Amino acid sequence: MRVVIAEDSAILRDGLVQLLELRGVTVAAAVGDAEALLTAVEEHRPDAAVIDIRLPPGHTDEGLRAAVELRRKHPATGVLIFSQYVETAYADRLFGTGFAGVGYLLKERVVDIGEFVAALERVAAGGTALDPDVVSQLFGASRRARALDSLTPREREVLSLMAQGRTNQSIAAALTVSERAVEKHIAHIFGKLDLPPSETDHRRVLAVLRYLEAAR
């Protein structure tokens, strides 16, 4: 897997490069601003880009705007937002470009580099990776949450883990329940969110999209 990193803190940027390379990840470029990120992706065509939201010169949403532009120009490149902030407006704009191949993790909550690499691999492969706190705040910011409000606390937990890209087996292990119990919870979620069986729609993705869209 080849990645590009955009992080304005030199210490964090260099540390992330070293940690990823120790896990066999090829870091094609590590840059400190949004313009350099777009140039690096154009040059190296990586599998994924790890991007901080607040980059020079304004340290506001430069990283986000670059990520949205990257998604438009290079849809095959996964985008993993790696920030210390939870910004629902940022998430709305990013996920509005398409759901597959996007992740949002919080710096202070990543304590295992192996899990970080696994999340990066999921995003690079077209999956998703969302921190539970991001999921929680997206739920809380919802203005169209009537259907979501009908979910039980356990169903919300299951949906949160689904949003992290976990399989039913992984969800069952995290909640210490059987896979059959997870399947029942997911069926209830589909029912409450009015997602009937379809030959063309992927209900698992649609369920996660439903609450992401509710943050708009």
C-alpha positions as a printed NumPy array, in Angstrom:
array([[  0.   ,   0.   ,   0.   ],
       [  1.288,   3.432,  -0.996],
       [  0.139,   6.555,   0.831],
       [  0.637,  10.298,   0.902],
       [  0.515,  12.198,   4.214],
       [ -0.542,  15.834,   4.688],
       [  0.235,  17.077,   8.208],
       [  1.59 ,  20.496,   9.145],
       [  3.282,  19.36 ,  12.381],
       [  6.752,  18.204,  11.356],
       [  7.143,  16.048,  14.447],
       [  3.825,  14.262,  13.973],
       [  4.362,  13.983,  10.223],
       [  7.813,  12.394,  10.566],
       [  6.644,  10.132,  13.375],
       [  3.711,   8.899,  11.304],
       [  5.994,   8.205,   8.354],
       [  8.297,   6.086,  10.512],
       [  5.465,   4.167,  12.162],
       [  3.773,   3.375,   8.857],
       [  6.979,   2.305,   7.159],
       [  7.729,  -0.04 ,  10.06 ],
       [  4.395,  -1.727,   9.234],
       [  5.319,  -2.153,   5.581],
       [  3.419,   0.853,   4.246],
       [  5.188,   2.847,   1.53 ],
       [  4.964,   6.585,   2.17 ],
       [  5.305,   8.129,  -1.287],
       [  5.299,  11.692,   0.086],
       [  4.798,  13.546,   3.36 ],
       [  3.858,  17.214,   2.977],
       [  2.842,  20.126,   5.166],
       [  0.126,  21.957,   3.226],
       [ -2.898,  21.38 ,   1.013],
       [ -1.347,  22.536,  -2.255],
       [  1.591,  20.176,  -1.798],
       [ -0.873,  17.364,  -1.021],
       [ -2.695,  17.755,  -4.339],
       [  0.613,  17.91 ,  -6.193],
       [  1.892,  14.774,  -4.436],
       [ -1.268,  12.794,  -5.177],
       [ -1.136,  13.853,  -8.824],
       [  2.493,  12.732,  -9.035],
       [  2.429,   9.498,  -7.036],
       [ -1.199,   8.276,  -7.437],
       [ -1.22 ,   6.609,  -3.986],
       [ -3.752,   4.099,  -2.711],
       [ -4.764,   6.496,   0.068],
       [ -4.034,   9.912,   1.55 ],
       [ -3.887,  10.707,   5.278],
       [ -4.983,  14.323,   5.72 ],
       [ -5.218,  16.723,   8.641],
       [ -8.192,  19.089,   8.403],
       [ -6.438,  22.312,   9.408],
       [ -3.462,  23.022,   7.187],
       [ -1.51 ,  26.18 ,   6.24 ],
       [ -1.949,  28.955,   5.444],
       [ -5.223,  29.553,   7.262],
       [ -5.393,  26.476,   9.492],
       [ -9.164,  26.276,   9.022],
       [-10.539,  23.853,   6.436],
       [ -7.707,  23.73 ,   3.87 ],
       [ -7.221,  20.001,   4.392],
       [-10.91 ,  19.311,   3.943],
       [-11.164,  21.334,   0.748],
       [ -8.11 ,  19.544,  -0.597],
       [ -9.658,  16.188,   0.344],
       [-12.878,  17.032,  -1.502],
       [-10.855,  18.142,  -4.529],
       [ -8.773,  14.98 ,  -4.321],
       [-11.941,  12.866,  -4.276],
       [-13.18 ,  14.659,  -7.386],
       [ -9.973,  14.314,  -9.371],
       [ -8.769,  10.945,  -8.05 ],
       [-11.794,   8.91 ,  -6.905],
       [ -9.7  ,   5.722,  -6.695],
       [ -7.549,   7.253,  -3.939],
       [ -8.893,   6.636,  -0.445],
       [ -9.126,   9.628,   1.904],
       [ -8.52 ,   9.248,   5.634],
       [ -9.097,  12.427,   7.644],
       [ -6.819,  12.31 ,  10.703],
       [ -7.68 ,  15.208,  12.964],
       [ -8.039,  16.262,  16.577],
       [-11.378,  17.91 ,  15.775],
       [-14.855,  16.529,  15.146],
       [-16.493,  18.831,  12.632],
       [-19.882,  17.644,  11.415],
       [-19.955,  20.264,   8.663],
       [-16.59 ,  19.   ,   7.441],
       [-17.831,  15.404,   7.481],
       [-20.977,  16.425,   5.616],
       [-19.   ,  18.048,   2.819],
       [-16.578,  15.159,   2.535],
       [-19.112,  12.341,   2.647],
       [-21.26 ,  14.309,   0.239],
       [-18.736,  13.424,  -2.486],
       [-19.373,   9.72 ,  -1.996],
       [-19.165,   7.249,   0.861],
       [-16.768,   4.528,  -0.288],
       [-13.092,   5.013,   0.433],
       [-13.467,   7.661,   3.138],
       [-12.472,   7.606,   6.809],
       [-12.375,  10.007,   9.753],
       [-10.247,   9.192,  12.81 ],
       [ -9.317,  11.294,  15.832],
       [ -5.634,  11.639,  16.659],
       [ -5.938,  11.377,  20.42 ],
       [ -7.935,   8.137,  20.192],
       [ -5.505,   6.208,  18.012],
       [ -3.421,   4.209,  20.479],
       [ -2.639,   1.166,  18.338],
       [ -0.733,   1.698,  15.102],
       [ -1.844,  -1.738,  13.919],
       [ -5.501,  -0.676,  14.115],
       [ -4.642,   2.574,  12.345],
       [ -2.981,   0.678,   9.498],
       [ -5.97 ,  -1.674,   9.288],
       [ -8.3  ,   1.337,   9.019],
       [ -6.069,   2.851,   6.342],
       [ -6.132,  -0.413,   4.404],
       [ -9.949,  -0.5  ,   4.553],
       [-10.18 ,   3.029,   3.204],
       [ -7.635,   2.287,   0.461],
       [ -9.708,  -0.759,  -0.531],
       [-12.87 ,   1.328,  -0.864],
       [-14.255,   0.75 ,   2.62 ],
       [-14.735,   3.157,   5.485],
       [-13.315,   3.884,   8.937],
       [-15.074,   6.168,  11.414],
       [-14.136,   6.899,  15.005],
       [-17.037,   6.16 ,  17.396],
       [-16.89 ,   9.743,  18.697],
       [-17.342,  11.026,  15.159],
       [-20.305,   8.707,  14.713],
       [-21.772,   9.834,  18.028],
       [-21.486,  13.526,  17.18 ],
       [-22.943,  12.964,  13.735],
       [-25.912,  11.362,  15.451],
       [-26.186,  14.263,  17.891],
       [-26.017,  16.888,  15.141],
       [-28.852,  15.344,  13.18 ],
       [-31.77 ,  17.514,  12.22 ],
       [-33.562,  14.63 ,  10.524],
       [-33.206,  12.084,  13.303],
       [-36.756,  10.798,  13.802],
       [-35.991,   7.403,  12.322],
       [-32.631,   7.281,  14.07 ],
       [-34.262,   8.168,  17.382],
       [-36.27 ,   4.966,  17.119],
       [-33.11 ,   2.877,  17.353],
       [-32.334,   1.259,  20.683],
       [-28.977,   1.943,  22.371],
       [-27.733,  -1.488,  21.265],
       [-28.847,  -0.873,  17.686],
       [-26.96 ,   2.424,  17.735],
       [-23.872,   0.559,  18.936],
       [-24.227,  -1.908,  16.084],
       [-24.685,   0.881,  13.533],
       [-21.665,   2.684,  14.954],
       [-19.533,  -0.424,  14.492],
       [-20.952,  -0.925,  10.995],
       [-19.795,   2.62 ,  10.2  ],
       [-16.277,   1.644,  11.235],
       [-16.328,  -0.98 ,   8.476],
       [-16.536,  -3.972,  10.798],
       [-17.924,  -7.34 ,   9.751],
       [-20.739,  -9.058,  11.64 ],
       [-18.152, -11.337,  13.231],
       [-16.109,  -8.355,  14.414],
       [-19.224,  -6.595,  15.742],
       [-20.231,  -9.723,  17.638],
       [-16.789,  -9.951,  19.216],
       [-16.802,  -6.256,  20.191],
       [-20.223,  -6.515,  21.845],
       [-19.704, -10.039,  23.237],
       [-22.809, -11.409,  21.531],
       [-23.46 , -14.026,  18.867],
       [-23.342, -13.272,  15.158],
       [-27.003, -14.295,  15.025],
       [-27.822, -11.555,  17.559],
       [-25.935,  -9.021,  15.418],
       [-27.885, -10.125,  12.338],
       [-31.156,  -9.559,  14.22 ],
       [-30.07 ,  -6.075,  15.329],
       [-29.102,  -5.177,  11.756],
       [-32.45 ,  -6.447,  10.461],
       [-34.204,  -4.214,  13.011],
       [-32.069,  -1.249,  11.93 ],
       [-33.004,  -1.826,   8.289],
       [-36.668,  -1.99 ,   9.237],
       [-36.661,   1.161,  11.368],
       [-34.761,   3.099,   8.699],
       [-37.192,   1.873,   6.037],
       [-34.588,   0.028,   3.986],
       [-36.4  ,  -2.937,   2.372],
       [-34.509,  -5.686,   0.529],
       [-33.335,  -4.639,  -2.925],
       [-31.451,  -6.308,  -5.749],
       [-29.397,  -3.189,  -6.422],
       [-28.986,  -1.307,  -3.117],
       [-26.478,  -2.267,  -0.455],
       [-28.568,  -1.757,   2.68 ],
       [-25.568,  -1.854,   4.994],
       [-24.053,   1.162,   3.261],
       [-27.43 ,   2.894,   2.983],
       [-28.021,   2.536,   6.72 ],
       [-24.751,   4.292,   7.502],
       [-25.42 ,   6.91 ,   4.837],
       [-28.787,   7.641,   6.417],
       [-27.336,   9.041,   9.614],
       [-24.483,  10.775,   7.812],
       [-27.043,  12.538,   5.638],
       [-29.011,  13.405,   8.778],
       [-26.108,  15.616,   9.889],
       [-26.793,  17.991,   6.993]])
